[in-house]
Amino acid sequence: MSTPTMTFPDDFNMADYFVFSNVEAGRGDKVAIRFEDRAITYREVADTVTNVAHALVGHGLLPEQRVLICMQDRPEFAFAWFGAIKAGAVATQINPALPSSDYEYYLGYVKPQFVFLDELSLPEFSKALARVRHPAGTNIIVVAENAGSHIAFDTWLADGKHADPWPTRRDDPAVWLFTSGTTGQSKGAVHTHAHFPFNTEVYAKSFIGIRESDVTISGPRLFFGYATGTNLMFPFAVGATTVLFREQPTSELLFKLIEQHRATVFTSVPTLINKMLQAPQAERRDISGVRLMWSAGEALPRELHERWDKTFGVPIIDGIGSAESFHIYISNRPGDIRPGSLGRLVPGYEAKLVDDDGTPVAQGDVGTLWLKGESAALYYHAAYEKSKQHLRGGWIVSGDKFRQDADGYWYYEGRGDDLIKSGGIYVSPLEVENCLMQHAAVRECCVVPKKDSSGLEKPLAIVVLKETMRATETDIIAFAKSKLARYKAPHWVTFVSTPLPRNDRDKIDRKKLKAEHA
């Protein structure tokens, strides 16, 4: 496959690329968003995005000031997000279902001049606003029947304070994507107007083949950059249709909406894939219209991948991306899927694996991934030391451990600080977890390091069993030893009765489990 190349003009705004280009291409009457009983065309999206941009500037927005989006998956999320970008602001989005203490952190960190909320985020956000000093005149705009003491979205748009957007350039900051916070508090990775279109061109269009005829739907919510890409930017880039919904993405609701809208592209994560497989009479659900589905966010166990293939026959495009790269840079692709691997490097990106001294590792050995591409973040806001450590002259030093086989397929071994040195040899928790997930009684599991009586690290498996199934510690350890080198098998097994804790991107919270059990 040839490496795609593209250039974006110096005077450039990514909202033009994703939104207004559809009207210019004659797709103004095409349905862009389906939401509840509404079908919203690209012309309607463009008009509302324009109104939001003009209203922001009319209410005092200056170039590159921050606009915070904290809403459920709904059309107003798209209007506010693209409207802020079109206005010349820097947009960022966070989870609308957080406690007020988290909103206090984000308010202090982002210092937004404008905030867009809805009925889900308003109560907890209001508590945070009362406790945090924020700039005088900060605009709080609410999409809800009762906006409380704040201004309602429709009223704000209609009040007549409108002015032309600020001009933007290709290399101006446009979006902050927050990291998942696996190594500390979440930080904003700063991206320019050209970063997201670059990844869209090389990955979504060239590598995956997103189509104008596609109907996309997502379990992960739009605040997560993974879903902002697959269920908003990618479909908009080709004039496809996205399905949005506010509710929690339960298995039953996803099956219903996929069937109702004949979705062709489905965005998921391993946890949700597992829940859908375990849903009552899952094998009878008709999702045959789905031509491909994405899985990312955390490692997809091979056993889970193979169960999904056997049940539904819908190809899973497993891949890995990051807030620092905007989106996926190593991925399987339609017609080239190798379960257990993350696929191949997306053309347009460079990658290398190095040891702790920065020396390239041999083929097949595990090393730290360094990634380079035209969507690499400029820096982390207000995190100079972290920026120096992870963002080096266009290279993203990921902290993730990978190996690459002789055929060019990449395998994720976990984060460097998650590896366990057992018997003097590094053990990948993911390899052990993938093994344990093949046990008939295991519903989910996490492997963390724990010190034995001599102070040496050994693997501890924290296991949730399936309902009505039973297994003992001896059973689990013996099963692992039958499939793995003996030093990789868990030294202990702890059974828990509740689902494993996860962060707001649905990744297992290893730090919390290690603190509680190791």
C-alpha positions as CSV (number, residue, x, y, z in Angstrom):
1,M,0.0,0.0,0.0
2,S,1.4,3.4,-1.0
3,T,1.8,6.1,1.7
4,P,-1.0,8.7,1.4
5,T,0.2,12.3,1.2
6,M,-1.8,15.4,1.5
7,T,-1.3,19.1,2.3
8,F,-3.7,21.5,3.9
9,P,-3.6,25.2,3.1
10,D,-2.2,27.7,5.6
11,D,-5.5,29.3,6.0
12,F,-7.5,26.4,7.3
13,N,-10.3,25.5,9.8
14,M,-11.1,21.9,10.5
15,A,-14.8,22.6,10.8
16,D,-14.7,23.5,7.1
17,Y,-13.2,20.1,6.3
18,F,-15.7,18.1,8.3
19,V,-18.9,20.1,8.1
20,F,-19.1,22.8,5.4
21,S,-17.5,20.7,2.7
22,N,-20.6,18.5,2.6
23,V,-22.8,21.4,1.7
24,E,-20.3,22.5,-1.0
25,A,-20.2,19.0,-2.3
26,G,-24.0,19.0,-2.8
27,R,-24.9,16.9,0.2
28,G,-26.8,19.6,2.0
29,D,-30.0,17.6,2.0
30,K,-28.3,14.3,3.1
31,V,-29.1,13.2,6.6
32,A,-26.1,13.8,8.8
33,I,-27.4,12.9,12.2
34,R,-30.3,10.6,13.4
35,F,-31.3,11.3,16.9
36,E,-34.4,10.0,18.5
37,D,-37.2,11.1,16.1
38,R,-35.1,13.7,14.3
39,A,-33.3,13.5,11.0
40,I,-30.9,16.4,10.7
41,T,-29.4,17.3,7.4
42,Y,-25.9,18.5,6.6
43,R,-27.3,21.9,5.7
44,E,-29.0,22.1,9.1
45,V,-25.8,21.1,10.8
46,A,-23.8,23.7,8.9
47,D,-26.4,26.4,9.7
48,T,-26.4,25.7,13.4
49,V,-22.6,25.4,13.6
50,T,-22.4,28.8,11.9
51,N,-24.9,30.3,14.4
52,V,-22.9,28.9,17.4
53,A,-19.6,30.3,16.0
54,H,-21.1,33.7,15.4
55,A,-22.8,33.7,18.9
56,L,-19.5,32.7,20.6
57,V,-17.7,35.6,19.0
58,G,-20.7,37.9,19.6
59,H,-20.6,37.1,23.3
60,G,-16.9,38.0,23.6
61,L,-14.9,35.0,22.5
62,L,-11.3,35.8,21.6
63,P,-9.0,33.7,19.4
64,E,-7.9,30.4,21.0
65,Q,-9.9,30.9,24.2
66,R,-11.1,27.6,25.6
67,V,-14.6,26.2,25.2
68,L,-15.6,23.2,27.3
69,I,-18.2,20.7,26.1
70,C,-19.8,18.5,28.7
71,M,-22.8,16.9,27.2
72,Q,-24.4,13.5,26.3
73,D,-24.3,12.2,22.7
74,R,-26.8,14.5,21.1
75,P,-26.8,16.9,18.1
76,E,-26.0,19.9,20.3
77,F,-22.6,18.2,21.1
78,A,-21.7,18.4,17.4
79,F,-23.1,21.9,17.0
80,A,-21.2,23.3,20.0
81,W,-17.9,21.4,19.3
82,F,-17.7,22.3,15.6
83,G,-19.1,25.8,16.3
84,A,-16.3,26.5,18.8
85,I,-13.7,25.3,16.3
86,K,-15.2,27.3,13.5
87,A,-15.2,30.4,15.8
88,G,-11.5,30.1,16.3
89,A,-11.7,28.8,19.9
90,V,-9.9,25.7,21.3
91,A,-12.5,23.0,22.0
92,T,-12.3,20.3,24.6
93,Q,-14.8,17.7,25.8
94,I,-15.2,15.8,29.0
95,N,-17.5,13.1,30.5
96,P,-21.0,14.4,31.4
97,A,-21.4,11.8,34.1
98,L,-18.6,12.8,36.5
99,P,-18.8,13.8,40.2
100,S,-18.4,17.5,41.1
101,S,-14.9,16.9,42.4
102,D,-13.7,16.0,38.9
103,Y,-15.4,19.0,37.4
104,E,-13.6,21.2,39.9
105,Y,-10.3,19.8,38.5
106,Y,-11.3,20.3,34.9
107,L,-12.6,23.9,35.5
108,G,-9.3,24.8,37.2
109,Y,-7.2,23.2,34.5
110,V,-9.1,24.3,31.4
111,K,-10.2,27.7,32.6
112,P,-12.9,27.9,29.9
113,Q,-14.5,31.1,28.7
114,F,-17.6,29.2,27.6
115,V,-19.1,25.9,28.9
116,F,-21.8,23.8,27.2
117,L,-23.8,21.5,29.6
118,D,-27.0,19.5,29.4
119,E,-29.4,18.0,32.0
120,L,-27.1,15.2,32.9
121,S,-24.0,17.2,33.7
122,L,-25.7,20.3,35.1
123,P,-26.3,19.3,38.7
124,E,-22.8,18.1,39.5
125,F,-21.2,20.9,37.4
126,S,-23.2,23.5,39.3
127,K,-21.7,22.3,42.5
128,A,-18.3,22.6,41.1
129,L,-19.0,26.1,39.8
130,A,-19.9,27.2,43.2
131,R,-16.6,26.0,44.7
132,V,-14.2,27.1,41.9
133,R,-13.0,30.5,41.0
134,H,-13.6,31.0,37.3
135,P,-13.3,34.1,35.0
136,A,-15.8,36.8,35.5
137,G,-18.4,36.7,32.7
138,T,-17.8,32.9,32.0
139,N,-20.8,31.8,29.8
140,I,-22.6,28.7,31.0
141,I,-25.0,27.5,28.2
142,V,-27.3,24.6,29.0
143,V,-29.2,22.2,26.7
144,A,-32.1,21.4,29.0
145,E,-35.8,22.2,29.6
146,N,-34.7,23.9,32.8
147,A,-31.4,25.7,32.6
148,G,-31.6,27.0,36.1
149,S,-29.7,30.2,36.7
150,H,-27.9,29.8,33.4
151,I,-28.9,30.5,29.8
152,A,-30.7,28.0,27.6
153,F,-28.9,27.0,24.4
154,D,-31.8,28.1,22.1
155,T,-32.2,31.4,23.9
156,W,-28.5,32.0,23.7
157,L,-28.4,31.4,20.0
158,A,-31.4,33.7,19.3
159,D,-30.4,36.7,21.4
160,G,-28.8,38.5,18.5
161,K,-25.2,38.9,19.8
162,H,-23.5,37.6,16.7
163,A,-20.1,38.4,15.1
164,D,-17.9,36.9,12.4
165,P,-15.6,34.0,13.5
166,W,-11.9,34.6,14.0
167,P,-9.7,33.4,11.1
168,T,-7.6,30.3,11.8
169,R,-4.5,28.7,10.3
170,R,-3.5,25.1,9.8
171,D,-1.1,25.1,12.7
172,D,-3.3,27.0,15.2
173,P,-4.4,25.0,18.3
174,A,-8.0,23.7,17.8
175,V,-8.7,20.9,20.2
176,W,-7.4,19.4,23.5
177,L,-7.9,15.7,23.9
178,F,-7.6,14.5,27.4
179,T,-5.5,11.5,28.2
180,S,-7.1,8.6,30.0
181,G,-5.2,9.4,33.3
182,T,-3.6,6.0,33.6
183,T,-0.4,7.5,35.0
184,G,-1.9,10.5,37.0
185,Q,-4.4,13.2,36.5
186,S,-5.7,13.6,32.9
187,K,-3.9,16.2,30.8
188,G,-5.0,18.0,27.6
189,A,-3.0,16.9,24.5
190,V,-3.0,20.0,22.3
191,H,-3.8,19.5,18.6
192,T,-4.0,21.8,15.6
193,H,-6.6,22.2,12.9
194,A,-4.7,19.9,10.6
195,H,-4.1,16.9,12.9
196,F,-7.6,15.4,12.8
197,P,-8.0,15.8,9.0
198,F,-4.6,14.1,8.5
199,N,-5.6,11.0,10.5
200,T,-9.0,11.0,8.8
201,E,-7.3,10.9,5.4
202,V,-4.7,8.2,6.1
203,Y,-6.7,6.0,8.4
204,A,-10.4,6.4,8.1
205,K,-10.5,7.0,4.3
206,S,-7.4,5.3,2.9
207,F,-6.7,2.4,5.3
208,I,-10.3,1.5,6.5
209,G,-12.4,2.8,3.7
210,I,-15.2,4.7,5.4
211,R,-18.0,5.3,2.9
212,E,-20.6,8.0,2.1
213,S,-23.2,5.2,2.3
214,D,-22.3,4.2,5.8
215,V,-24.5,4.6,8.9
216,T,-22.3,4.7,12.0
217,I,-23.2,4.1,15.7
218,S,-21.1,4.0,18.8
219,G,-21.2,2.5,22.3
220,P,-18.3,4.6,23.6
221,R,-19.5,8.2,24.1
222,L,-18.5,11.3,22.1
223,F,-16.4,12.8,24.9
224,F,-13.9,10.0,24.3
225,G,-11.6,11.0,21.3
226,Y,-11.9,7.4,20.0
227,A,-15.7,7.9,19.4
228,T,-15.4,11.6,18.5
229,G,-13.4,10.2,15.5
230,T,-15.4,7.1,14.5
231,N,-18.9,8.4,15.2
232,L,-18.6,12.1,14.3
233,M,-15.6,13.2,12.4
234,F,-15.1,10.1,10.2
235,P,-18.7,9.9,9.0
236,F,-18.9,13.7,8.5
237,A,-15.6,13.6,6.4
238,V,-17.3,11.4,3.7
239,G,-20.9,12.6,4.1
240,A,-22.2,9.5,5.9
241,T,-24.8,9.4,8.6
242,T,-24.2,9.0,12.3
243,V,-26.7,7.8,14.9
244,L,-26.6,9.5,18.3
245,F,-28.4,8.6,21.5
246,R,-28.3,10.0,25.1
247,E,-29.0,6.8,27.0
248,Q,-26.4,4.4,28.5
249,P,-25.2,2.0,25.8
250,T,-26.7,-1.2,27.1
251,S,-26.5,-4.3,25.0
252,E,-30.3,-4.3,24.4
253,L,-30.3,-0.7,23.2
254,L,-27.4,-1.2,20.9
255,F,-29.0,-4.2,19.3
256,K,-32.2,-2.3,18.9
257,L,-30.6,0.8,17.3
258,I,-28.3,-1.2,15.0
259,E,-31.3,-3.2,13.7
260,Q,-33.6,-0.1,13.5
261,H,-31.1,2.1,11.6
262,R,-29.4,-0.7,9.7
263,A,-26.1,0.5,10.9
264,T,-23.1,-0.5,8.8
265,V,-20.2,0.6,11.1
266,F,-20.2,0.0,14.8
267,T,-17.8,1.4,17.4
268,S,-17.2,-0.7,20.5
269,V,-14.8,-1.7,23.2
270,P,-13.9,-5.2,24.6
271,T,-16.1,-4.8,27.7
272,L,-19.2,-4.0,25.6
273,I,-18.4,-6.7,23.1
274,N,-18.4,-9.2,26.0
275,K,-21.7,-7.8,27.4
276,M,-23.4,-8.1,24.0
277,L,-22.2,-11.7,23.7
278,Q,-23.7,-12.5,27.1
279,A,-27.0,-10.8,26.4
280,P,-30.1,-13.1,26.4
281,Q,-30.5,-14.8,23.0
282,A,-27.7,-12.7,21.5
283,E,-27.2,-15.1,18.7
284,R,-30.8,-14.3,17.4
285,R,-30.1,-10.6,17.0
286,D,-29.8,-9.3,13.5
287,I,-26.8,-7.1,13.0
288,S,-26.0,-8.5,9.6
289,G,-26.0,-5.0,8.2
290,V,-22.8,-4.1,10.0
291,R,-19.9,-4.5,7.6
292,L,-17.2,-3.7,10.2
293,M,-16.9,-2.7,13.8
294,W,-14.1,-1.0,15.7
295,S,-12.6,-2.2,19.0
296,A,-10.1,0.0,20.8
297,G,-9.6,1.5,24.2
298,E,-8.1,-1.6,25.8
299,A,-6.7,-5.0,24.6
300,L,-9.2,-7.3,22.9
301,P,-8.6,-10.9,24.1
302,R,-8.3,-13.3,21.3
303,E,-10.9,-15.6,22.9
304,L,-13.4,-12.8,22.9
305,H,-12.6,-11.9,19.3
306,E,-13.1,-15.5,18.2
307,R,-16.4,-15.8,20.1
308,W,-17.7,-12.7,18.4
309,D,-16.7,-14.0,15.0
310,K,-18.5,-17.3,15.6
311,T,-21.7,-15.7,16.9
312,F,-22.1,-12.7,14.5
313,G,-19.5,-13.0,11.8
314,V,-19.0,-9.2,11.8
315,P,-15.3,-8.3,11.3
316,I,-13.7,-6.6,14.3
317,I,-11.2,-3.9,13.4
318,D,-9.0,-4.0,16.5
319,G,-6.5,-1.1,16.7
320,I,-4.7,1.2,19.1
321,G,-4.6,5.0,19.2
322,S,-4.0,7.7,21.8
323,A,-5.0,11.2,22.8
324,E,-1.5,12.2,21.8
325,S,-2.0,10.9,18.2
326,F,-5.7,11.9,18.0
327,H,-6.7,8.4,16.8
328,I,-5.7,5.0,15.7
329,Y,-2.2,4.5,14.1
330,I,-1.8,0.6,14.3
331,S,-4.8,-1.3,13.1
332,N,-6.3,-4.4,11.5
333,R,-8.3,-3.6,8.4
334,P,-11.1,-5.1,6.3
335,G,-9.8,-8.2,4.6
336,D,-6.6,-8.2,6.7
337,I,-7.5,-9.2,10.3
338,R,-5.3,-11.3,12.5
339,P,-7.0,-12.0,15.9
340,G,-4.7,-11.4,18.8
341,S,-2.7,-8.7,17.0
342,L,-3.4,-5.0,16.5
343,G,-2.7,-5.3,12.8
344,R,-0.3,-3.2,10.8
345,L,1.1,0.3,11.0
346,V,-1.2,2.8,9.2
347,P,0.7,4.3,6.2
348,G,1.5,7.9,7.0
349,Y,3.0,7.0,10.4
350,E,6.4,5.8,11.4
351,A,7.1,3.6,14.4
352,K,10.1,2.0,16.2
353,L,10.6,-0.2,19.2
354,V,13.5,0.6,21.5
355,D,14.8,-0.6,24.8
356,D,15.3,1.4,28.0
357,D,18.5,2.9,26.5
358,G,16.8,4.0,23.3
359,T,18.4,1.2,21.2
360,P,16.2,-0.5,18.6
361,V,15.2,-4.0,19.7
362,A,15.5,-7.1,17.6
363,Q,12.6,-8.4,15.5
364,G,10.1,-10.1,17.7
365,D,11.5,-8.7,21.0
366,V,9.4,-6.4,23.2
367,G,10.3,-2.7,23.2
368,T,8.8,0.7,24.0
369,L,6.9,2.2,21.1
370,W,7.9,5.5,19.5
371,L,5.4,6.8,17.0
372,K,5.7,9.7,14.5
373,G,3.0,11.2,12.3
374,E,1.4,14.5,11.3
375,S,-1.3,14.1,14.0
376,A,1.2,14.1,16.9
377,A,0.2,16.5,19.7
378,L,2.2,19.7,20.2
379,Y,2.4,19.3,24.0
380,Y,0.4,18.7,27.1
381,H,-1.1,21.9,28.5
382,A,0.5,23.0,31.8
383,A,2.6,19.8,32.0
384,Y,6.1,20.8,30.9
385,E,7.9,17.7,32.3
386,K,5.4,15.3,30.9
387,S,5.6,17.0,27.5
388,K,9.4,16.7,27.5
389,Q,9.2,13.0,28.5
390,H,6.5,11.9,26.0
391,L,6.5,14.4,23.0
392,R,10.0,14.7,21.5
393,G,10.4,16.5,18.2
394,G,7.4,15.0,16.5
395,W,7.9,11.6,18.1
396,I,5.3,10.3,20.7
397,V,7.1,8.2,23.3
398,S,4.1,6.1,24.3
399,G,5.2,4.1,27.3
400,D,3.4,1.2,25.7
401,K,5.2,-2.1,25.1
402,F,4.9,-3.8,21.8
403,R,6.5,-6.5,19.7
404,Q,6.3,-6.9,15.9
405,D,6.4,-10.3,14.1
406,A,8.2,-11.1,10.9
407,D,5.0,-10.5,8.9
408,G,4.7,-6.9,10.1
409,Y,1.9,-7.4,12.6
410,W,2.0,-5.6,15.9
411,Y,1.2,-7.1,19.3
412,Y,0.5,-5.0,22.4
413,E,2.2,-6.3,25.6
414,G,0.9,-3.6,28.0
415,R,2.2,-0.4,29.5
416,G,5.8,-0.4,30.7
417,D,4.8,0.2,34.3
418,D,2.3,-2.7,34.1
419,L,4.9,-5.4,33.3
420,I,5.7,-7.9,36.0
421,K,9.3,-9.1,36.5
422,S,8.8,-12.7,37.7
423,G,11.8,-14.9,38.1
424,G,13.9,-12.2,36.5
425,I,11.9,-12.3,33.3
426,Y,9.3,-9.7,32.3
427,V,5.7,-11.0,32.1
428,S,3.0,-9.2,30.2
429,P,-0.3,-9.1,32.2
430,L,-2.2,-9.1,29.0
431,E,-0.8,-12.4,27.9
432,V,-1.8,-14.0,31.2
433,E,-5.3,-12.3,31.1
434,N,-5.8,-13.6,27.5
435,C,-5.1,-17.1,28.7
436,L,-7.4,-16.9,31.8
437,M,-10.2,-15.5,29.6
438,Q,-10.2,-18.9,27.8
439,H,-11.3,-20.6,31.1
440,A,-15.0,-21.5,30.9
441,A,-15.8,-20.0,34.3
442,V,-13.9,-16.6,33.9
443,R,-16.1,-13.6,33.1
444,E,-13.3,-11.0,33.4
445,C,-9.9,-10.7,35.0
446,C,-6.9,-8.4,35.7
447,V,-3.4,-9.4,36.5
448,V,-1.2,-7.2,38.7
449,P,2.2,-7.6,40.4
450,K,2.3,-8.6,44.1
451,K,5.4,-9.2,46.2
452,D,5.9,-12.6,47.9
453,S,7.3,-13.1,51.4
454,S,10.8,-12.6,49.9
455,G,9.9,-9.3,48.3
456,L,9.9,-10.7,44.8
457,E,7.2,-9.9,42.3
458,K,4.8,-12.5,41.1
459,P,1.5,-12.3,39.1
460,L,-1.7,-12.0,41.0
461,A,-4.9,-12.7,39.1
462,I,-8.1,-10.9,40.2
463,V,-11.0,-12.8,38.8
464,V,-14.7,-12.4,38.4
465,L,-16.5,-15.7,37.7
466,K,-19.5,-16.1,35.4
467,E,-22.9,-16.5,37.2
468,T,-23.6,-20.1,38.2
469,M,-20.0,-21.1,37.4
470,R,-17.5,-22.2,40.0
471,A,-13.7,-22.5,40.1
472,T,-11.0,-22.6,42.7
473,E,-7.6,-20.9,42.9
474,T,-6.0,-24.3,42.2
475,D,-8.2,-24.7,39.1
476,I,-7.2,-21.3,37.7
477,I,-3.5,-21.7,38.3
478,A,-3.4,-25.2,36.9
479,F,-5.3,-24.0,33.8
480,A,-2.7,-21.2,33.3
481,K,0.2,-23.5,33.7
482,S,-1.2,-25.8,31.1
483,K,-1.1,-23.0,28.5
484,L,1.8,-20.7,29.6
485,A,5.3,-21.0,30.8
486,R,5.2,-21.8,34.5
487,Y,6.7,-18.5,35.6
488,K,3.9,-16.6,33.8
489,A,1.1,-18.4,35.6
490,P,-0.6,-16.5,38.5
491,H,1.0,-17.2,41.9
492,W,-2.2,-16.2,43.6
493,V,-5.9,-15.8,42.6
494,T,-8.3,-13.4,44.3
495,F,-12.0,-13.9,43.4
496,V,-14.3,-10.8,43.5
497,S,-18.0,-10.8,43.1
498,T,-18.5,-7.4,41.6
499,P,-17.4,-6.1,38.1
500,L,-13.8,-4.8,38.0
501,P,-13.5,-1.0,38.3
502,R,-13.0,1.0,35.2
503,N,-12.2,4.5,34.2
504,D,-14.5,6.8,32.1
505,R,-13.0,5.3,28.9
506,D,-14.0,1.8,30.1
507,K,-10.4,0.6,30.7
508,I,-9.8,-1.6,33.7
509,D,-8.4,0.6,36.5
510,R,-5.2,-1.4,37.2
511,K,-3.9,1.2,39.7
512,K,-6.9,0.8,41.9
513,L,-6.9,-3.0,41.8
514,K,-3.2,-3.1,42.6
515,A,-3.7,-0.7,45.5
516,E,-6.6,-2.8,46.9
517,H,-5.3,-6.3,46.4
518,A,-1.5,-6.3,46.0
